Every structure is written in structure tokens, then in C-alpha cells.
Amino acid sequence: MATMIGTPWIRLKAIPDFRLPIFRRHSISLHRQLRLRSFSISASITDNAAGVRVRFAPSPTGNLHVGGARTALFNYLFARSQGGKFVLRIEDTDLERSTKESEEAVLRDLRWLGLDWDEGPGIGGEYGPYRQSERNALYKEYAEKLLESGYVYRCFCSSEELEKMKEIAKLKGLPPVYTGKWANATNVEVEEELEKGSPFTYRFRVPKEGSLKIDDLIRGEVRWNLDTLGDFVIMRSNGQPVYNFCVTVDDATMAISHVIRAEEHLPNTLRQALIYKALGFPMPCFAHVSLILAPDRSKLSKRHGATSVGQFREMGYLPQALVNYLALLGWGDGTENEFFTIDQLVEKFTIQRVNKSGAIFDSTKLRWMNGHYLRALPSDELTKLIGDCWKSSGILNESEGQFVEDAIALLKDGLDLVPESDKLISSLLSYPLHDTLSSSEAKPVVEDGLPDVTASLVAAYDSGELMAALEEGHAGWQKWVKSFGKSLKRKGKGLFMPLRVLLTGKLHGPDMGAGIILLHKAGTTDIINPQFGFVTLDERVKVVRNIDWETIKADPPTLEPATVAAH
């Protein structure tokens, strides 16, 4: 009959005939015992959430990938929804690739996303230190315990010997596993090598029969046969611990109850479970999240464009939009709602609703979602973001004021990213009249009496009517347009299209009246940087006054649409 051991949040099910002593010193007899015993354990969660502790453990070897950010988010949401703790641990045992700059960038990105941790770098906690590089003494302590108990032995094989084992296994069509050369070594043989100063690794003895089963909270039952795994290294010859050993010791000694991580770590679970059992640690619950895929269903990588949180921040994405979008990559609340604040995500998130299928990263949808959040910002926040952008890019001399507010109100509906506001304001202020009149799209407008409308518009300017109307704002403009249309017996598109072309230089754009009023304000203040080359309304009227309509009609139109020329 199976026995049940473990903590309040975890149950370990073990076949009772696999009972290895914790501190047996006779490695040879232990090895024989391991060969004869089968091994099967499983983990499952109980309803007690009081002890929920999760961790996000990035390696500071580069930027925070969106996949890592989503893993951090799911851990954060699970901890907050269960009233548990979100722990941040830095896995910096790769001394050659780990950098302080990368660590700082990861921490900055997590803070920017709003994923504040309860324990970790900069905060501390009772389970620290929270950098693996500062925990080496702990790893060595537990490695020695495994050596003393016989779960681990010293392996003196050289790199050449190990490579030869792999080649032989390949020729025989077998998995490239360690053959166990030093697993049966006598104490005398080991002492001889130690006296010679031969380098050695610590290898974990793997049972030769049996299986491991876990009940993954996302993927369901996952099972491995132990005969697919050879004795594996837990400590390198330079004294540095191997990843799987560090992670197991860290998760156990930090009392991590749930390990929520990417599915690429699923194969590591086999080695880690064996280490948990050997050290007598209760095994946490596992939840392996599917990978984020590119549109072609390959793993999302740099060749598909931006993939790091830092890149998206620099491109002008808002943290709340990125968090919302990442949450939807593999999770949903069961409704058609797609917009969630971080608090709403905490309230609705359950690990049971995380999909085990790969999620496609759709950059178009992310842009759309960012636009929604951008336009929903309080007006003062939106004004500061865009106003600062326009000033820093050298378009405007000031980042605030009535002109900035009116321009944002006019242009924001077409805005998804803050940096793109430069393009929108530049298009609004530009005057590509010649390109527009030369385009094929403008030909019907030109042929529909545009020279006559031009003459009347110039007359209205010369009389002062047009500028007086613009001084009165929107109401003055509407009143003048109505009167102007009546005098020409024009209305609708036949009236508005000629006016748009002549005054804005374009066939398309935002609301014409609001745009022309802004152009008038821009020309009567110092808001526009002189280097931008803005053409005022006064200067535009001079241009249309001197148009040679015969030449325009005689020249064949270009195929380039006026909308392209406008940009």
C-alpha cells in the first residue's frame, strides 16, 4: 500500500519498497539496492492555499524576453490570487554570461510592468540570499549530504572518456547516457584518484528501473521511465553546481510550493524530482506553461521582430497594455472580454484556465490593444506623453498649452503608439499641395472646377472673411463654410474636398475644420519649431494664388496616391 508524505500543500506518493537511508555511507551496496528497486512518485495539490509561495528565477544573461515576462506575470497573478508570496530569485551561476547590467535591466523591466516581488533582490527576506552566486555554500552542503548518503558518487572520467561513451552509444542506437564507470568504484580506487589530485564531478545515482509521474497543473499527468536517464552530474569538477541541483535546493529551502515555468523546463523535472526525493524534501506542484510562438508557429525569436520587454518599452508601448496582452497568451476568463486591469487579472486568474497549447504572438493585436489603453489615459497624462514627444523630436517649441491639447484631441483616434504621434503631427502640418495636385487621385477634384473654387477662396482671404472666421474658432469656421458653399452653389464633398486640398494640401486627413483652425493657430504663435519648415495659412494662400492650372491640367498625373505623398 502506498504511503503519503509531505507538507500541507503537497502530497508525495511513494512505493514503499524504495526506502533509501538518508546517510548510508556504503556506496557499492547502495548502488546494488538502487538497481533492484523500482521508483514511482507523483505530486498533487491540496486545497490549502495559505502556504502558496511561487518564484520567478531569471538568468541575467540578456534582456527579459516576453516569454519570461509572461511566466513572471502568471506567477505574480497566482500568488496574489491565492494570498501567497511572489519571490524573485536571480539564477546567475553562469558566471561567463551573467552580468550586473542584465540583472538591473531585468529588475527594471519587472518594476515597469508592475510585477513587484515580496522577497528578492533589493527587498530581502527570511529565505535569502536571493542570488544563486551567493548560495554556493548551501549547494556544497547538500551535495556532501548526498555523497555521504550514497545518492551521489565521485566520477573521475575525463572529457575524452565521456565523449567516447557518447560515440559508442550513438553507434549502438542508444541514448547518450553515462555508462556508470565510477558508480561501482571501491573506496581504494577513489582514494587513489584523490591522492593524485584527479579532477572529479559529483554524479547522482539514477534507479535503473521504474518511472516518475507528476500531475502537472496545466498539462495533466506526465510520466518518464527512469531507464532513459543515466547518472547525471550535480557538481562540476570546478566546484560549481549544475542548474538542476541549484534549482532543486533553492526551491526546497525557499519553501516554494508551486513551480510555474515554461514547458521547455519540463524535462528537467525528472532530475529535480530525484534530487527532491534523495534529500527528503517535499516536492512542489508543477505547472508548465506553453511556449509563445511566432505567427509561423515556430518559437518566437529575434528574427520575428521585437521580443524583449525593454524593446517594447522603447517602442512606446504602455506597461498596462503589455501586461494585459501577455495575460491573454494562453489564459482567458471564459468570456469574450479582452481588457483587464492588473487588479482584475488578480481577481479572475486561475491556473486551471491556462491553456497547454502554444500561444501565437500577434504584434498587430498588441498594437491595437496599446492604442486602446493610450486613448483611455487621463487627458493630462496623454498630453504630457505626446507633448514631451513632440518637443523632444524638435517639431514643437513647447510641450504643453492649448495648441498641444487641441492637436492631441484631433489626432489621438489614429494613434496606437506615442512615437507615432510625430508622424501624425508632421502630416497635419505638412503642405504637399504640388504632389497632391499631380496625383491621379486628385484628377477628379481638379476637373470639378477647382480653379474657380481657388479664385473664390483667394478673394475670401483678401477680404479678411476667411481669417476673421478662423479667429472665431469652430463656430466661425462653420458659419463661413456654409456661406462660402452657398455663394458657389456647392455642398458636401463638392465643397469640402476642394477646401481640404487647397488649405491642407492633402486629400485625406482628420476633421478638416479642426485641422484648419489648428493650422491657423500654428501660424499665429511661436509653437512650431522654425526648422520644421511649417507653411502658414498666409503662405498657403500665396501658393494657391499662383497655381498655373493650365500646366496642372496638361501634365499627366502621377500614379502615386496623394495619401502617400502627404507623409
Disulfide bonds with the S-S distance in Angstrom:
none
